[in-house]
Amino acid sequence: MQKFVPSILAVALGVALTGCQDQGPKREKVEINKNPYPSTYKPYSSSSTLIKNATVLTGTGERLDNTDVLLVDGKIKEVGQNLSATADTTVDANGKWVTPGIIDVHSHLGAYPSPQVESHQDGNEMTSPNTAEVWVEHSVWPQDPGFNRAREGGITTLQILPGSANLFGGRGVTLKNIPAPTMQGMKFPDAPYGLKMACGENPKRVYGGKGVLPSTRMGNMAGYRKSWAAATEYKRAWEEYDKAYAMGLNPEAPERDIKMDTLRGVLDGDILIHNHCYKAEEMAMMIDLSKEFGYHAGTFHHGIEAYKIADLLAENGNCAALWPDWWGFKMEAYDMVQENVAIVDAVKNSCAIVHSDSDTTIQRLNQEAGKVMYRANDVGFNLKEEDAIKWITYNAAKSLGIQDKVGSLAAGKNADVVIWNQSPFSVYAKAQQVFIDGAKVYDRDDEKYQAVSDFMLGQK
């Protein structure tokens, strides 16, 4: 680990106060580009669309029967009954259901694409316990046929994450689920980056036999703390450099470290934590860790034991992205209840999410949420469709920091909308039409809107 200058500002001020005027030629200010791979996403061309007489789930706890939704210029213009507006296209949705576009906060599509061959396995940089310098977007293959399959299941936005081998696995990226030849063409404009972290068994198993830290859970915590301590010093060095330069001094910039750039982004609040973490006591420790170093612990993914600390998660503003019924496949995944999501959701100010972490269940994330609703109601909960939909729409958008743009059906939001043939929580539910920014990107009854990956052309 590099050593940072104790105080750039103090050194620069010391030079000035001794009367030394010869600081050499004025140095140009060093700036770090926080977004060197910007989104080139442009919405598909769209016409105005009026969806009539649907059962509408807004994503924020409301069910509106016999309701219309008007899409204009890529935005939701109005939601209400008997809208008198005219539109280029009118869809009779009588007997159908309308929801916001589904959002999956935990996917590996494109980084672990299909077909699953060794040359395509680009999601886990298992060369160091801390690989915060890697960005999964540099592994995303946009021709992965899985993106099309997910869109057919109503997925309009998804976060691609690196794998969970490391304490710090690297940056995640949020994508618009549209066909595009480049990753940048799918990249959700202005969505915050995520940082993948991992607790528990995975890091200590991967590195335990290599003679390097960690090989235990206490080694995991020590590894986090060492990295955040270094990141704190890196942040301080750059802030002092900026202050000295603003004062008209002529400081030398600290040495750039792209690993520390990512960790500093978290400390500055620009990058959101997404933490693979199963056990209650480890999630609690990660919250304490975030308080020690002054960042927000973000979203806990998988969280098999989240139900044990639901109040703690809500108190600290942590989302929990969970499976409905995956458990028992390793020791840290053993202590599961199928009401996990519902218990977390029952706490005031909670943020419960259903995620996939799968290239197959992402195709039916609506039904994964339905499993929770039905199972919880069997044991005494009183959950309705308008409650369950937020687990895969608004709460997911909140986790990704894009709830001001997507995740609910409200005037001014991006027109990411799904029309279902019936309740999306039925085992017979199918997405019939999918819109992203007002443009129809999937239609079950029209091949023109059924994208085929270039990779699959000519395949049988």
Summary of the structure (lengths in Angstrom):
residues: 460
radius of gyration: 23.9
end to end distance: 51.7
largest distance: 81.5
contacts: 1602
relative contact order: 0.17
helix: 31%
strand: 21%
